[in-house]
Amino acid sequence: MVLPTGDRDALIRAMDGNAMDYLRAYASGPGAVLIEDGEAIGYVTRIPHPAFNGAFIGGSRTASLPALHAALAPHLARHGRGGLWWLGSGPQAAGAEAALAMLGLAPAGSSAGMAMAYDPAVLDYRIAGLEIAEAFGRDGRRTWGALAAHGFGLSGYDATMMAEAEAALAGTAPAGHLRLIGSLNGTPVATASRLLSFGVSGIYAIATLPQAQRRGIGAAMTLAAMAWGLPPGPRVATLQASGMGRPLYARLGYETLLEYRLYTQP
């Protein structure tokens, strides 16, 4: 369904804000660090993987990138881990790229910021043998975290800490957080997550175990996360897509609004 013809900059700001809210939840637990700097955040979470540590800079950036880097670097060093920086669009983007290069960050590809206006006609997520249920409580969230970690290729300590981070969020995460588990013929194989904030449905953590891929499960989990427990009415879903995921979301009707540029912080 075609996106509304309103202010796309406003939609991008909403997508940025939603993504930062999603990351803030992970950076609010014991031992985590959250740095707020204008329309940017720095974060160090309980999960060692770089995807859960770094910074997110919104499209209408007001942050001082050297100051944010200086504030974040000691925490990453103390935990012995690297980080991933997300750089949005906007008039300052070119200058930000130069600033990040001066700070020693290395380009690490891009991620598509995509959005889709809700169309009830395409929100049917039924697949034969696939049952989708919400993950509740510490045990449910721990199971969800371990499954999502393995779906994204994390293993060992990274996967364990993602499961524990999710368990710690049970009952403390802000309202609007949803975790879904998809089971194929009784075996858990896929995850999805949704966060309602800034007036959009942010879709995250669409992951399927290798043995269950190429069966349409990722699409089903995406649609389920969009539709789960929502009242009818106009709505827009947003997500950040990898190169592998972008064709899937485009087939569902998602439209690319911007390219987030990614940088690694040693």
FILUMSE-289182 format. One record per residue (C-alpha): x negated, y negated, z negated; residue number from 1. Coordinates in nm, 2 decimals, always signed. Last residue first. Example, Ala and Ser with C-alpha at 12.3 -4.5 7.8 and 13.67 -1.06 7.14 Angstrom:
2
c1->-1.37, c2->+0.11, c3->-0.71, seq->2
c1->-1.23, c2->+0.45, c3->-0.78, seq->1
***
This chain:
266
c1->-3.70, c2->+0.05, c3->-1.75, seq->266
c1->-3.40, c2->-0.16, c3->-1.64, seq->265
c1->-3.23, c2->-0.02, c3->-1.33, seq->264
c1->-3.03, c2->-0.23, c3->-1.09, seq->263
c1->-2.69, c2->-0.19, c3->-0.94, seq->262
c1->-2.52, c2->-0.42, c3->-0.69, seq->261
c1->-2.14, c2->-0.43, c3->-0.72, seq->260
c1->-1.99, c2->-0.44, c3->-0.37, seq->259
c1->-1.66, c2->-0.63, c3->-0.34, seq->258
c1->-1.29, c2->-0.60, c3->-0.27, seq->257
c1->-1.28, c2->-0.25, c3->-0.12, seq->256
c1->-0.92, c2->-0.13, c3->-0.06, seq->255
c1->-0.77, c2->+0.18, c3->-0.22, seq->254
c1->-0.50, c2->+0.36, c3->-0.02, seq->253
c1->-0.54, c2->+0.72, c3->-0.12, seq->252
c1->-0.76, c2->+0.78, c3->+0.18, seq->251
c1->-0.98, c2->+0.49, c3->+0.07, seq->250
c1->-1.01, c2->+0.65, c3->-0.27, seq->249
c1->-1.15, c2->+0.97, c3->-0.13, seq->248
c1->-1.38, c2->+0.79, c3->+0.11, seq->247
c1->-1.53, c2->+0.59, c3->-0.18, seq->246
c1->-1.60, c2->+0.88, c3->-0.41, seq->245
c1->-1.93, c2->+0.99, c3->-0.26, seq->244
c1->-2.07, c2->+0.64, c3->-0.22, seq->243
c1->-1.97, c2->+0.58, c3->-0.58, seq->242
c1->-1.65, c2->+0.40, c3->-0.66, seq->241
c1->-1.57, c2->+0.13, c3->-0.92, seq->240
c1->-1.19, c2->+0.13, c3->-1.00, seq->239
c1->-0.88, c2->-0.09, c3->-0.99, seq->238
c1->-0.51, c2->-0.02, c3->-1.00, seq->237
c1->-0.25, c2->-0.29, c3->-0.93, seq->236
c1->+0.10, c2->-0.31, c3->-1.07, seq->235
c1->+0.45, c2->-0.42, c3->-0.97, seq->234
c1->+0.72, c2->-0.24, c3->-1.17, seq->233
c1->+0.81, c2->+0.10, c3->-1.31, seq->232
c1->+0.71, c2->+0.18, c3->-1.67, seq->231
c1->+0.38, c2->+0.37, c3->-1.71, seq->230
c1->+0.34, c2->+0.70, c3->-1.89, seq->229
c1->+0.09, c2->+0.85, c3->-1.65, seq->228
c1->+0.11, c2->+0.70, c3->-1.30, seq->227
c1->-0.24, c2->+0.57, c3->-1.23, seq->226
c1->-0.41, c2->+0.84, c3->-1.43, seq->225
c1->-0.21, c2->+1.10, c3->-1.24, seq->224
c1->-0.30, c2->+0.95, c3->-0.91, seq->223
c1->-0.67, c2->+0.97, c3->-0.98, seq->222
c1->-0.64, c2->+1.32, c3->-1.12, seq->221
c1->-0.46, c2->+1.44, c3->-0.81, seq->220
c1->-0.72, c2->+1.28, c3->-0.58, seq->219
c1->-1.00, c2->+1.45, c3->-0.78, seq->218
c1->-0.81, c2->+1.78, c3->-0.76, seq->217
c1->-0.78, c2->+1.78, c3->-0.38, seq->216
c1->-0.93, c2->+2.12, c3->-0.35, seq->215
c1->-1.28, c2->+2.02, c3->-0.25, seq->214
c1->-1.42, c2->+2.07, c3->-0.60, seq->213
c1->-1.32, c2->+2.34, c3->-0.85, seq->212
c1->-1.65, c2->+2.52, c3->-0.88, seq->211
c1->-1.84, c2->+2.19, c3->-0.90, seq->210
c1->-1.65, c2->+2.07, c3->-1.21, seq->209
c1->-1.43, c2->+1.77, c3->-1.13, seq->208
c1->-1.48, c2->+1.41, c3->-1.25, seq->207
c1->-1.27, c2->+1.09, c3->-1.22, seq->206
c1->-1.42, c2->+0.91, c3->-1.52, seq->205
c1->-1.25, c2->+0.57, c3->-1.47, seq->204
c1->-0.93, c2->+0.40, c3->-1.35, seq->203
c1->-0.86, c2->+0.04, c3->-1.46, seq->202
c1->-0.49, c2->-0.03, c3->-1.46, seq->201
c1->-0.46, c2->-0.41, c3->-1.41, seq->200
c1->-0.31, c2->-0.70, c3->-1.61, seq->199
c1->-0.64, c2->-0.80, c3->-1.79, seq->198
c1->-0.62, c2->-0.46, c3->-1.97, seq->197
c1->-0.47, c2->-0.12, c3->-1.93, seq->196
c1->-0.75, c2->+0.15, c3->-1.94, seq->195
c1->-0.73, c2->+0.48, c3->-1.76, seq->194
c1->-0.93, c2->+0.80, c3->-1.77, seq->193
c1->-0.96, c2->+1.11, c3->-1.56, seq->192
c1->-1.10, c2->+1.46, c3->-1.61, seq->191
c1->-1.14, c2->+1.79, c3->-1.43, seq->190
c1->-1.19, c2->+2.16, c3->-1.46, seq->189
c1->-1.02, c2->+2.29, c3->-1.78, seq->188
c1->-0.92, c2->+2.66, c3->-1.71, seq->187
c1->-0.56, c2->+2.76, c3->-1.73, seq->186
c1->-0.49, c2->+2.82, c3->-1.36, seq->185
c1->-0.67, c2->+2.49, c3->-1.29, seq->184
c1->-0.67, c2->+2.26, c3->-1.59, seq->183
c1->-0.68, c2->+1.88, c3->-1.56, seq->182
c1->-0.77, c2->+1.68, c3->-1.87, seq->181
c1->-0.65, c2->+1.32, c3->-1.91, seq->180
c1->-0.78, c2->+1.04, c3->-2.13, seq->179
c1->-0.59, c2->+0.72, c3->-2.18, seq->178
c1->-0.70, c2->+0.39, c3->-2.33, seq->177
c1->-0.42, c2->+0.12, c3->-2.35, seq->176
c1->-0.46, c2->+0.03, c3->-2.72, seq->175
c1->-0.81, c2->-0.02, c3->-2.85, seq->174
c1->-1.02, c2->+0.28, c3->-2.93, seq->173
c1->-1.02, c2->+0.37, c3->-3.30, seq->172
c1->-0.79, c2->+0.67, c3->-3.32, seq->171
c1->-1.03, c2->+0.89, c3->-3.13, seq->170
c1->-1.34, c2->+0.69, c3->-3.04, seq->169
c1->-1.57, c2->+0.90, c3->-3.25, seq->168
c1->-1.46, c2->+1.21, c3->-3.06, seq->167
c1->-1.55, c2->+1.04, c3->-2.73, seq->166
c1->-1.90, c2->+0.95, c3->-2.87, seq->165
c1->-1.94, c2->+1.31, c3->-2.98, seq->164
c1->-1.86, c2->+1.45, c3->-2.64, seq->163
c1->-2.09, c2->+1.20, c3->-2.47, seq->162
c1->-2.36, c2->+1.29, c3->-2.72, seq->161
c1->-2.34, c2->+1.65, c3->-2.64, seq->160
c1->-2.35, c2->+1.59, c3->-2.26, seq->159
c1->-2.66, c2->+1.37, c3->-2.29, seq->158
c1->-2.82, c2->+1.62, c3->-2.53, seq->157
c1->-2.80, c2->+1.90, c3->-2.28, seq->156
c1->-2.62, c2->+1.83, c3->-1.95, seq->155
c1->-2.49, c2->+1.55, c3->-1.74, seq->154
c1->-2.38, c2->+1.64, c3->-1.38, seq->153
c1->-2.08, c2->+1.41, c3->-1.36, seq->152
c1->-1.84, c2->+1.69, c3->-1.41, seq->151
c1->-2.05, c2->+1.82, c3->-1.70, seq->150
c1->-2.02, c2->+1.49, c3->-1.88, seq->149
c1->-1.64, c2->+1.47, c3->-1.81, seq->148
c1->-1.59, c2->+1.81, c3->-1.96, seq->147
c1->-1.79, c2->+1.73, c3->-2.27, seq->146
c1->-1.61, c2->+1.41, c3->-2.32, seq->145
c1->-1.26, c2->+1.56, c3->-2.27, seq->144
c1->-1.34, c2->+1.84, c3->-2.52, seq->143
c1->-1.45, c2->+1.58, c3->-2.77, seq->142
c1->-1.14, c2->+1.37, c3->-2.70, seq->141
c1->-0.92, c2->+1.67, c3->-2.77, seq->140
c1->-1.10, c2->+1.77, c3->-3.08, seq->139
c1->-1.10, c2->+1.41, c3->-3.22, seq->138
c1->-0.73, c2->+1.35, c3->-3.15, seq->137
c1->-0.54, c2->+1.37, c3->-2.82, seq->136
c1->-0.64, c2->+1.46, c3->-2.47, seq->135
c1->-0.34, c2->+1.41, c3->-2.23, seq->134
c1->-0.24, c2->+1.69, c3->-2.01, seq->133
c1->-0.26, c2->+1.79, c3->-1.64, seq->132
c1->-0.18, c2->+2.13, c3->-1.51, seq->131
c1->-0.31, c2->+2.24, c3->-1.17, seq->130
c1->-0.20, c2->+2.58, c3->-1.04, seq->129
c1->-0.04, c2->+2.44, c3->-0.72, seq->128
c1->-0.11, c2->+2.07, c3->-0.70, seq->127
c1->+0.12, c2->+1.79, c3->-0.81, seq->126
c1->-0.02, c2->+1.44, c3->-0.81, seq->125
c1->+0.28, c2->+1.26, c3->-0.65, seq->124
c1->+0.19, c2->+0.89, c3->-0.68, seq->123
c1->+0.20, c2->+0.82, c3->-0.30, seq->122
c1->+0.57, c2->+0.72, c3->-0.26, seq->121
c1->+0.56, c2->+0.52, c3->-0.59, seq->120
c1->+0.33, c2->+0.27, c3->-0.42, seq->119
c1->+0.11, c2->+0.08, c3->-0.67, seq->118
c1->-0.12, c2->-0.18, c3->-0.52, seq->117
c1->-0.47, c2->-0.05, c3->-0.48, seq->116
c1->-0.81, c2->-0.19, c3->-0.58, seq->115
c1->-1.18, c2->-0.12, c3->-0.51, seq->114
c1->-1.51, c2->-0.24, c3->-0.65, seq->113
c1->-1.76, c2->-0.04, c3->-0.44, seq->112
c1->-2.08, c2->+0.07, c3->-0.62, seq->111
c1->-2.43, c2->-0.02, c3->-0.51, seq->110
c1->-2.78, c2->+0.11, c3->-0.48, seq->109
c1->-3.05, c2->+0.12, c3->-0.75, seq->108
c1->-3.25, c2->-0.21, c3->-0.71, seq->107
c1->-3.54, c2->-0.24, c3->-0.96, seq->106
c1->-3.54, c2->-0.46, c3->-1.26, seq->105
c1->-3.87, c2->-0.63, c3->-1.34, seq->104
c1->-3.74, c2->-0.96, c3->-1.48, seq->103
c1->-3.84, c2->-1.14, c3->-1.17, seq->102
c1->-3.63, c2->-0.90, c3->-0.97, seq->101
c1->-3.34, c2->-0.97, c3->-1.19, seq->100
c1->-3.37, c2->-1.34, c3->-1.14, seq->99
c1->-3.39, c2->-1.30, c3->-0.76, seq->98
c1->-3.07, c2->-1.09, c3->-0.76, seq->97
c1->-2.91, c2->-1.35, c3->-0.99, seq->96
c1->-2.99, c2->-1.63, c3->-0.74, seq->95
c1->-2.82, c2->-1.44, c3->-0.47, seq->94
c1->-2.51, c2->-1.36, c3->-0.68, seq->93
c1->-2.46, c2->-1.71, c3->-0.82, seq->92
c1->-2.17, c2->-1.80, c3->-0.57, seq->91
c1->-1.98, c2->-1.48, c3->-0.67, seq->90
c1->-2.02, c2->-1.11, c3->-0.65, seq->89
c1->-2.08, c2->-0.86, c3->-0.93, seq->88
c1->-2.41, c2->-0.74, c3->-1.07, seq->87
c1->-2.41, c2->-0.41, c3->-1.27, seq->86
c1->-2.72, c2->-0.34, c3->-1.47, seq->85
c1->-2.82, c2->+0.02, c3->-1.56, seq->84
c1->-3.04, c2->+0.09, c3->-1.86, seq->83
c1->-3.35, c2->+0.28, c3->-1.97, seq->82
c1->-3.40, c2->+0.48, c3->-2.29, seq->81
c1->-3.63, c2->+0.50, c3->-2.59, seq->80
c1->-3.37, c2->+0.40, c3->-2.85, seq->79
c1->-3.60, c2->+0.12, c3->-2.98, seq->78
c1->-3.69, c2->+0.03, c3->-2.63, seq->77
c1->-3.33, c2->-0.01, c3->-2.52, seq->76
c1->-3.26, c2->-0.22, c3->-2.83, seq->75
c1->-3.57, c2->-0.44, c3->-2.77, seq->74
c1->-3.47, c2->-0.50, c3->-2.40, seq->73
c1->-3.12, c2->-0.62, c3->-2.47, seq->72
c1->-3.18, c2->-0.96, c3->-2.61, seq->71
c1->-3.46, c2->-1.04, c3->-2.37, seq->70
c1->-3.25, c2->-0.92, c3->-2.08, seq->69
c1->-2.95, c2->-1.13, c3->-2.19, seq->68
c1->-3.17, c2->-1.44, c3->-2.23, seq->67
c1->-3.33, c2->-1.38, c3->-1.89, seq->66
c1->-2.98, c2->-1.34, c3->-1.74, seq->65
c1->-2.83, c2->-1.65, c3->-1.89, seq->64
c1->-2.46, c2->-1.58, c3->-1.86, seq->63
c1->-2.20, c2->-1.78, c3->-1.68, seq->62
c1->-2.12, c2->-1.54, c3->-1.40, seq->61
c1->-1.80, c2->-1.57, c3->-1.20, seq->60
c1->-1.85, c2->-1.22, c3->-1.06, seq->59
c1->-1.90, c2->-1.05, c3->-1.39, seq->58
c1->-2.24, c2->-0.93, c3->-1.51, seq->57
c1->-2.24, c2->-0.58, c3->-1.67, seq->56
c1->-2.55, c2->-0.48, c3->-1.87, seq->55
c1->-2.74, c2->-0.18, c3->-1.97, seq->54
c1->-2.66, c2->+0.15, c3->-2.15, seq->53
c1->-2.39, c2->+0.41, c3->-2.06, seq->52
c1->-2.51, c2->+0.48, c3->-1.71, seq->51
c1->-2.86, c2->+0.50, c3->-1.84, seq->50
c1->-2.79, c2->+0.84, c3->-2.02, seq->49
c1->-2.86, c2->+0.83, c3->-2.39, seq->48
c1->-2.50, c2->+0.83, c3->-2.51, seq->47
c1->-2.47, c2->+0.66, c3->-2.85, seq->46
c1->-2.43, c2->+0.33, c3->-2.68, seq->45
c1->-2.65, c2->+0.03, c3->-2.59, seq->44
c1->-2.47, c2->-0.27, c3->-2.44, seq->43
c1->-2.52, c2->-0.60, c3->-2.27, seq->42
c1->-2.22, c2->-0.81, c3->-2.17, seq->41
c1->-2.15, c2->-1.07, c3->-1.91, seq->40
c1->-1.89, c2->-1.34, c3->-1.86, seq->39
c1->-2.05, c2->-1.56, c3->-2.13, seq->38
c1->-2.30, c2->-1.36, c3->-2.32, seq->37
c1->-2.17, c2->-1.09, c3->-2.55, seq->36
c1->-2.43, c2->-0.83, c3->-2.67, seq->35
c1->-2.29, c2->-0.50, c3->-2.80, seq->34
c1->-2.52, c2->-0.25, c3->-2.98, seq->33
c1->-2.43, c2->+0.11, c3->-3.08, seq->32
c1->-2.55, c2->+0.28, c3->-3.40, seq->31
c1->-2.20, c2->+0.36, c3->-3.52, seq->30
c1->-1.94, c2->+0.28, c3->-3.26, seq->29
c1->-1.85, c2->-0.04, c3->-3.07, seq->28
c1->-2.06, c2->+0.00, c3->-2.76, seq->27
c1->-1.85, c2->+0.28, c3->-2.62, seq->26
c1->-1.53, c2->+0.07, c3->-2.65, seq->25
c1->-1.72, c2->-0.23, c3->-2.50, seq->24
c1->-1.77, c2->-0.03, c3->-2.18, seq->23
c1->-1.40, c2->+0.00, c3->-2.10, seq->22
c1->-1.35, c2->-0.37, c3->-2.19, seq->21
c1->-1.63, c2->-0.46, c3->-1.95, seq->20
c1->-1.46, c2->-0.27, c3->-1.67, seq->19
c1->-1.12, c2->-0.44, c3->-1.74, seq->18
c1->-1.28, c2->-0.78, c3->-1.74, seq->17
c1->-1.46, c2->-0.72, c3->-1.41, seq->16
c1->-1.13, c2->-0.58, c3->-1.25, seq->15
c1->-0.95, c2->-0.89, c3->-1.38, seq->14
c1->-1.22, c2->-1.12, c3->-1.24, seq->13
c1->-1.19, c2->-0.94, c3->-0.91, seq->12
c1->-0.81, c2->-0.98, c3->-0.91, seq->11
c1->-0.85, c2->-1.36, c3->-0.98, seq->10
c1->-1.09, c2->-1.38, c3->-0.69, seq->9
c1->-0.84, c2->-1.21, c3->-0.48, seq->8
c1->-0.59, c2->-1.49, c3->-0.54, seq->7
c1->-0.26, c2->-1.38, c3->-0.39, seq->6
c1->-0.20, c2->-1.17, c3->-0.08, seq->5
c1->-0.08, c2->-0.87, c3->-0.27, seq->4
c1->-0.26, c2->-0.55, c3->-0.19, seq->3
c1->-0.14, c2->-0.34, c3->+0.10, seq->2
c1->+0.00, c2->+0.00, c3->+0.00, seq->1
***
